[in-house]
Amino acid sequence: MKIVIEGQLHQASIEDGGQSMICEFDNTVEQATDGYFFVRLQSWNEDKKHPTLAAVAGHRVRVTVDILDEK
């Protein structure tokens, strides 16, 4: 199974006094047979620095989930 979500990321929101940075997709929630499936990107850093997530915030991205073990 493979799930691919593409879309525009919102600008990051900051929580927990700056230790958490969160980006969510804009209008990219995909309908699944059991409800909605969505992805959000989140960074946690006690020094309140998030260079990797800050670099992708606001850009169009693709997130792919690949199932690696077959059951």
BELVENHU-V178631 format. One line per field, one symbol per residue. psi: psi as a letter, one per 20 degrees, with the letter a starting at -180 (. if undefined). Layout:
psi: ???
//
This chain:
psi: qppppqapqrqqqprlkihppppqqolkppprhjbqprqqpqqpphjkplhghhhipirprpppopphpp.
//
